[in-house]
Amino acid sequence: MQTIKTLASFFIRSFAVEDIYAHCGLTQTNAINIFIQQSINMEGMPLLVTKNSKDAIREQAIGILMAELRKGELSASNSEDWIPEKEILAKFGVDA
């Protein structure tokens, strides 16, 4: 009976994972291959593994974004260097 429960649990998780990757346009095999390639590229785990991975990744992303925003602010030496927000939004197809 335990074998059946374990097998059922495996298939349920497998289908859930396939749905997650399908939303990204990937198969489970594609996702595993990407993970392996990223592990090689980074010479380690390509993601943070903690009890609070979601929060840790969010905080890391916010830190990176804030650093990039700061670099952008510092790169404009005068007001003529700035690009209007509406122009940027239009360039990237974002509705204001």
N, C-alpha and C positions, 0 to 999 in steps of 0.2 A: 504494500500500500504506500509506503514512504517513497518508493521509486516513482510511482505514478504522480504523487504530489510534487516531487522534485522536477519531474519532466514537465508537468503542467506549468509550474512556476517558471521554468526556463522558457517555454514557448510564449507565455504571457509577456515576460520581460523582453523577449526577442522581438515580438510584434510591436511593443511599445517603442522600442529603440528604432525599429525600422520606420515607424511613423515620424519620429523626431527627425531622423536623417532625411526622410522623403520631403519634409517641409523645407529642407535646405537643398533639395535637388540631388541628393546623394543616396547611394545604396549603403547597406551596412558594410559591405566589402570596401567600397570607396572610402568610407569614414575610417575604417581600420587602417587602410593603406596610408591615408593622410596622417593619421596619428603616428604610425611607424616612421613615415618620412620626417615629420616634425620632430620626433624624438631624436632622429639622426641629426637633423639640422641644429637642434638646440643642445645636442649631446647630453640629454637628460629628459625628464618629463616635460612635455609641452604644455602643461597646465599645473595650476596650484592644487595640491591635494591637502586639504585641511578639513576640519570638522565644519567649518563655515566657508567652504569654497566659493559659494555664490557671493557672499558678502566680501570676501577677500579679493575676488576678481573685480567686483564693482569698485571697490576702493582703489585698486591698482589702476583700473581704467580711468577713474576720475583724476588720479594723480598724474597720469600721462597726459590726459586732456588739458588739465590746468597748466602743466609745463609747456605744452604746445601753444596754448593761448598766450602765455606769458612771452614766449619766443616771438609770436606774431605781433604782440604789442610793442616789443622792443625793436622789431625790425622796421617799423615805420618811424622815420626820423622827423617827419613833419606831417601836417594835416593833409598835404597833397598826396602822400603815399597811401592813405587809407582808401579802401574801396567801399562804396556805399553798401549797406546791408541788403537793400532790395536787389542790387546788381548781383551780389553773391548768391542770394536765394534763387534768383532767376536762372543763373548759370547752372545751378545744381537741380533745377526743376522743383524747388520747394515753394509751396504756396505760403505767402506771408499771412 
